[in-house]
């Protein structure tokens, strides 16, 4: 009698444990734990020869802001260039300030918010909280389309973007 009760209890515990253990990594090759995820306010795109990471438009006032991102060159031998930044098809019309092509060294990076850099001014019909459909053009002819968040540059929020909107400076 004791053996039957122990066997029945063990079988019941195994029956309860199967759904729990089945959800622990056995859900396939595209499980959420296998995907890149960087918890940050900016948008990331890793589909082209140059990764666009942490892309944001920092805005201190409605209608203007500063585009910031980090460009990472995946080529180990050749430098890459970012030649254009603008509106993606179907997005808000944006006016992007002039900038020289951005050279990204082989297997290197260029951060538009880095030392001595001021980002790229952007203007249009947007404000903090919006997402802008933007297109980044590379020297290879590749384009990267992404939805870029507009984040506030406001001392009230005391956030990591405070003071980074240089669009109003001359």
C-alpha positions in Angstrom: 0.0 0.0 0.0 2.9 2.4 0.9 4.6 1.6 -2.4 1.4 2.5 -4.4 1.0 5.8 -2.6 4.6 6.7 -3.1 4.4 5.8 -6.8 1.2 7.8 -7.3 2.7 10.8 -5.5 5.9 10.6 -7.7 3.8 10.3 -10.9 1.7 13.4 -9.8 4.8 15.5 -9.1 6.3 14.5 -12.5 3.0 15.4 -14.3 3.1 18.9 -12.7 6.8 19.4 -13.4 6.6 18.7 -17.2 4.9 22.0 -18.2 7.3 24.0 -16.0 10.4 22.4 -17.4 9.1 22.6 -20.9 9.1 26.4 -20.8 12.7 26.5 -19.7 14.6 26.9 -23.0 12.9 24.2 -24.9 10.8 26.7 -26.8 12.9 26.7 -29.9 15.8 28.5 -31.4 14.2 31.9 -31.5 13.5 32.1 -27.8 13.5 35.6 -26.4 16.6 34.8 -24.4 18.5 34.2 -27.7 17.8 37.6 -29.2 19.8 40.8 -28.8 18.1 43.3 -26.5 19.6 46.5 -25.2 17.3 48.2 -22.7 17.6 51.8 -23.7 15.5 54.7 -25.1 17.1 54.6 -28.6 16.3 52.4 -31.6 18.8 49.8 -32.9 19.2 48.2 -36.4 21.7 45.5 -37.1 20.6 44.6 -40.7 23.2 46.4 -42.8 27.0 46.5 -43.0 26.9 49.3 -40.5 24.9 48.9 -37.3 22.9 51.9 -36.1 22.6 51.7 -32.4 20.9 53.9 -29.8 19.3 56.2 -32.4 17.3 59.1 -30.9 16.2 62.6 -31.7 16.7 64.8 -28.6 14.3 67.7 -28.6 14.2 70.7 -26.3 11.3 72.3 -28.1 8.6 71.2 -30.5 9.7 71.1 -34.2 13.4 70.8 -33.7 15.9 68.4 -32.3 19.3 66.7 -32.6 19.8 63.3 -34.2 22.2 61.1 -32.2 23.3 57.5 -32.8 26.3 55.2 -32.7 27.4 53.7 -36.1 29.4 50.4 -35.9 31.2 49.1 -38.9 31.0 45.4 -39.3 33.7 45.2 -42.0 37.1 44.2 -40.7 39.1 45.6 -43.5 37.3 48.6 -45.1 36.1 51.9 -43.7 32.4 52.7 -44.1 30.6 56.0 -44.6 27.2 57.4 -43.6 26.3 59.7 -46.5 22.7 60.6 -45.8 20.1 60.9 -43.1 16.5 61.9 -43.8 12.8 60.9 -43.8 11.8 57.4 -44.7 9.0 56.9 -47.1 5.7 57.6 -45.6 7.2 59.4 -42.6 7.1 63.0 -41.4 8.9 65.4 -43.7 12.1 66.3 -42.0 14.8 68.8 -42.7 18.2 67.5 -41.7 21.1 69.9 -41.3 24.1 69.6 -43.5 26.9 67.3 -42.4 30.0 65.9 -43.9 30.0 62.1 -44.7 30.7 60.2 -41.5 33.6 57.8 -41.7 33.4 54.7 -39.6 36.7 52.9 -39.4 36.9 49.2 -40.2 35.7 47.2 -37.2 35.3 50.6 -35.4 32.5 53.0 -34.4 31.5 56.6 -34.4 29.3 58.1 -31.7 27.5 61.3 -32.7 27.3 62.3 -29.0 31.0 61.6 -28.4 33.7 64.0 -27.4 33.7 67.1 -29.5 30.6 66.1 -31.5 27.2 67.8 -31.5 24.9 65.4 -33.4 22.9 66.4 -36.5 20.1 69.0 -36.4 16.7 67.9 -37.5 13.5 70.0 -37.8 9.9 69.1 -38.8 6.5 68.5 -37.3 7.4 66.5 -34.2 7.7 66.7 -30.5 9.0 64.6 -27.6 7.2 61.2 -27.4 6.8 60.9 -31.2 8.6 58.3 -33.4 10.1 59.5 -36.7 10.4 57.2 -39.7 14.0 57.9 -40.7 16.4 56.6 -43.4 20.2 56.4 -43.0 22.1 56.0 -46.3 25.5 54.3 -46.4 28.3 54.8 -48.8 27.7 51.2 -50.2 24.2 52.3 -51.3 22.5 50.4 -48.5 19.7 52.1 -46.6 18.6 51.6 -43.1 14.9 52.5 -42.3 14.0 52.8 -38.7 11.5 54.3 -36.3 13.5 56.7 -34.1 12.1 58.0 -30.8 12.0 61.7 -30.0 13.2 62.1 -26.4 13.0 65.2 -24.2 16.0 67.4 -23.5 14.5 69.0 -20.4 16.0 69.6 -17.0 12.6 68.7 -15.5 13.2 65.1 -16.5 16.9 65.1 -15.4 17.6 62.4 -17.9 20.6 61.1 -19.8 19.7 63.3 -22.8 19.7 66.6 -20.9 21.8 69.2 -22.8 22.3 67.2 -25.9 19.8 69.1 -28.2 22.2 71.4 -30.1 19.7 72.3 -32.8 19.0 75.8 -31.4 22.7 76.7 -31.2 24.5 78.5 -34.0 
